[in-house]
Amino acid sequence: MLTINVAVLLAVIVFFRLRRPTHSRSRFDEKMTVVIVLALGVLLAPTPVGQGILEILGQLASGVTQASR
């Protein structure tokens, strides 16, 4: 039986949705993309990958804050 990770499926959907030209999108299409990206974020947050991304972004924000002082 074939199993598929929902986070991977959503990442593929987001990738293909964001590749399309922005000028031809309707408001509904943009809202749907936002909902899909938020769902992807919720699925990734508790995983080790999500924690790694959070750590990297935290270090980046800390570096920017220190550089601006």
PyMOL CGO cylinders between C-alpha atoms (Angstrom):
from pymol import cmd
from pymol.cgo import CYLINDER

trace = [
    CYLINDER, 0.00, 0.00, 0.00, 1.29, 3.45, -0.90, 0.3, 1, 1, 1, 1, 1, 1,
    CYLINDER, 1.29, 3.45, -0.90, 1.36, 6.05, 1.85, 0.3, 1, 1, 1, 1, 1, 1,
    CYLINDER, 1.36, 6.05, 1.85, 1.95, 9.75, 1.33, 0.3, 1, 1, 1, 1, 1, 1,
    CYLINDER, 1.95, 9.75, 1.33, 2.93, 12.36, 3.84, 0.3, 1, 1, 1, 1, 1, 1,
    CYLINDER, 2.93, 12.36, 3.84, 0.32, 15.14, 3.93, 0.3, 1, 1, 1, 1, 1, 1,
    CYLINDER, 0.32, 15.14, 3.93, 2.99, 17.80, 4.56, 0.3, 1, 1, 1, 1, 1, 1,
    CYLINDER, 2.99, 17.80, 4.56, 4.90, 16.72, 1.45, 0.3, 1, 1, 1, 1, 1, 1,
    CYLINDER, 4.90, 16.72, 1.45, 1.71, 16.76, -0.61, 0.3, 1, 1, 1, 1, 1, 1,
    CYLINDER, 1.71, 16.76, -0.61, 0.87, 20.28, 0.60, 0.3, 1, 1, 1, 1, 1, 1,
    CYLINDER, 0.87, 20.28, 0.60, 4.43, 21.44, -0.11, 0.3, 1, 1, 1, 1, 1, 1,
    CYLINDER, 4.43, 21.44, -0.11, 4.12, 20.19, -3.70, 0.3, 1, 1, 1, 1, 1, 1,
    CYLINDER, 4.12, 20.19, -3.70, 0.74, 21.92, -4.09, 0.3, 1, 1, 1, 1, 1, 1,
    CYLINDER, 0.74, 21.92, -4.09, 2.15, 25.20, -2.73, 0.3, 1, 1, 1, 1, 1, 1,
    CYLINDER, 2.15, 25.20, -2.73, 5.14, 24.95, -5.06, 0.3, 1, 1, 1, 1, 1, 1,
    CYLINDER, 5.14, 24.95, -5.06, 2.97, 24.56, -8.15, 0.3, 1, 1, 1, 1, 1, 1,
    CYLINDER, 2.97, 24.56, -8.15, 0.46, 27.21, -7.06, 0.3, 1, 1, 1, 1, 1, 1,
    CYLINDER, 0.46, 27.21, -7.06, 3.19, 29.79, -6.49, 0.3, 1, 1, 1, 1, 1, 1,
    CYLINDER, 3.19, 29.79, -6.49, 4.82, 29.12, -9.85, 0.3, 1, 1, 1, 1, 1, 1,
    CYLINDER, 4.82, 29.12, -9.85, 1.79, 30.43, -11.73, 0.3, 1, 1, 1, 1, 1, 1,
    CYLINDER, 1.79, 30.43, -11.73, 1.72, 34.09, -12.81, 0.3, 1, 1, 1, 1, 1, 1,
    CYLINDER, 1.72, 34.09, -12.81, 0.29, 36.37, -10.14, 0.3, 1, 1, 1, 1, 1, 1,
    CYLINDER, 0.29, 36.37, -10.14, -1.67, 38.65, -12.47, 0.3, 1, 1, 1, 1, 1, 1,
    CYLINDER, -1.67, 38.65, -12.47, -4.24, 35.98, -13.35, 0.3, 1, 1, 1, 1, 1, 1,
    CYLINDER, -4.24, 35.98, -13.35, -5.18, 34.95, -9.81, 0.3, 1, 1, 1, 1, 1, 1,
    CYLINDER, -5.18, 34.95, -9.81, -8.59, 35.63, -8.35, 0.3, 1, 1, 1, 1, 1, 1,
    CYLINDER, -8.59, 35.63, -8.35, -9.12, 36.63, -4.72, 0.3, 1, 1, 1, 1, 1, 1,
    CYLINDER, -9.12, 36.63, -4.72, -10.47, 33.16, -3.99, 0.3, 1, 1, 1, 1, 1, 1,
    CYLINDER, -10.47, 33.16, -3.99, -7.34, 31.61, -5.50, 0.3, 1, 1, 1, 1, 1, 1,
    CYLINDER, -7.34, 31.61, -5.50, -5.10, 33.81, -3.33, 0.3, 1, 1, 1, 1, 1, 1,
    CYLINDER, -5.10, 33.81, -3.33, -7.11, 32.99, -0.19, 0.3, 1, 1, 1, 1, 1, 1,
    CYLINDER, -7.11, 32.99, -0.19, -6.92, 29.28, -0.96, 0.3, 1, 1, 1, 1, 1, 1,
    CYLINDER, -6.92, 29.28, -0.96, -3.13, 29.52, -1.32, 0.3, 1, 1, 1, 1, 1, 1,
    CYLINDER, -3.13, 29.52, -1.32, -2.91, 31.23, 2.07, 0.3, 1, 1, 1, 1, 1, 1,
    CYLINDER, -2.91, 31.23, 2.07, -5.04, 28.52, 3.70, 0.3, 1, 1, 1, 1, 1, 1,
    CYLINDER, -5.04, 28.52, 3.70, -2.89, 25.78, 2.17, 0.3, 1, 1, 1, 1, 1, 1,
    CYLINDER, -2.89, 25.78, 2.17, 0.34, 27.47, 3.32, 0.3, 1, 1, 1, 1, 1, 1,
    CYLINDER, 0.34, 27.47, 3.32, -1.05, 27.88, 6.85, 0.3, 1, 1, 1, 1, 1, 1,
    CYLINDER, -1.05, 27.88, 6.85, -2.05, 24.21, 6.93, 0.3, 1, 1, 1, 1, 1, 1,
    CYLINDER, -2.05, 24.21, 6.93, 1.45, 23.29, 5.79, 0.3, 1, 1, 1, 1, 1, 1,
    CYLINDER, 1.45, 23.29, 5.79, 2.92, 25.41, 8.58, 0.3, 1, 1, 1, 1, 1, 1,
    CYLINDER, 2.92, 25.41, 8.58, 0.73, 23.73, 11.18, 0.3, 1, 1, 1, 1, 1, 1,
    CYLINDER, 0.73, 23.73, 11.18, 1.80, 20.29, 9.94, 0.3, 1, 1, 1, 1, 1, 1,
    CYLINDER, 1.80, 20.29, 9.94, 5.51, 21.19, 9.87, 0.3, 1, 1, 1, 1, 1, 1,
    CYLINDER, 5.51, 21.19, 9.87, 5.72, 23.06, 13.18, 0.3, 1, 1, 1, 1, 1, 1,
    CYLINDER, 5.72, 23.06, 13.18, 5.93, 20.07, 15.57, 0.3, 1, 1, 1, 1, 1, 1,
    CYLINDER, 5.93, 20.07, 15.57, 8.33, 18.09, 13.37, 0.3, 1, 1, 1, 1, 1, 1,
    CYLINDER, 8.33, 18.09, 13.37, 12.14, 18.18, 13.64, 0.3, 1, 1, 1, 1, 1, 1,
    CYLINDER, 12.14, 18.18, 13.64, 12.23, 20.02, 10.30, 0.3, 1, 1, 1, 1, 1, 1,
    CYLINDER, 12.23, 20.02, 10.30, 9.86, 22.67, 11.63, 0.3, 1, 1, 1, 1, 1, 1,
    CYLINDER, 9.86, 22.67, 11.63, 11.91, 23.05, 14.81, 0.3, 1, 1, 1, 1, 1, 1,
    CYLINDER, 11.91, 23.05, 14.81, 15.06, 23.43, 12.72, 0.3, 1, 1, 1, 1, 1, 1,
    CYLINDER, 15.06, 23.43, 12.72, 13.45, 26.14, 10.60, 0.3, 1, 1, 1, 1, 1, 1,
    CYLINDER, 13.45, 26.14, 10.60, 12.30, 27.92, 13.76, 0.3, 1, 1, 1, 1, 1, 1,
    CYLINDER, 12.30, 27.92, 13.76, 15.84, 27.78, 15.19, 0.3, 1, 1, 1, 1, 1, 1,
    CYLINDER, 15.84, 27.78, 15.19, 17.37, 29.15, 11.96, 0.3, 1, 1, 1, 1, 1, 1,
    CYLINDER, 17.37, 29.15, 11.96, 14.83, 31.98, 11.75, 0.3, 1, 1, 1, 1, 1, 1,
    CYLINDER, 14.83, 31.98, 11.75, 15.42, 32.81, 15.42, 0.3, 1, 1, 1, 1, 1, 1,
    CYLINDER, 15.42, 32.81, 15.42, 19.16, 33.03, 14.87, 0.3, 1, 1, 1, 1, 1, 1,
    CYLINDER, 19.16, 33.03, 14.87, 18.63, 35.16, 11.76, 0.3, 1, 1, 1, 1, 1, 1,
    CYLINDER, 18.63, 35.16, 11.76, 16.33, 37.55, 13.63, 0.3, 1, 1, 1, 1, 1, 1,
    CYLINDER, 16.33, 37.55, 13.63, 18.82, 37.75, 16.50, 0.3, 1, 1, 1, 1, 1, 1,
    CYLINDER, 18.82, 37.75, 16.50, 21.64, 38.53, 14.10, 0.3, 1, 1, 1, 1, 1, 1,
    CYLINDER, 21.64, 38.53, 14.10, 19.64, 41.26, 12.37, 0.3, 1, 1, 1, 1, 1, 1,
    CYLINDER, 19.64, 41.26, 12.37, 18.71, 42.79, 15.72, 0.3, 1, 1, 1, 1, 1, 1,
    CYLINDER, 18.71, 42.79, 15.72, 22.32, 42.82, 16.90, 0.3, 1, 1, 1, 1, 1, 1,
    CYLINDER, 22.32, 42.82, 16.90, 23.54, 44.23, 13.58, 0.3, 1, 1, 1, 1, 1, 1,
    CYLINDER, 23.54, 44.23, 13.58, 21.11, 47.15, 13.79, 0.3, 1, 1, 1, 1, 1, 1,
    CYLINDER, 21.11, 47.15, 13.79, 22.47, 48.26, 17.19, 0.3, 1, 1, 1, 1, 1, 1,
]
cmd.load_cgo(trace, "trace")
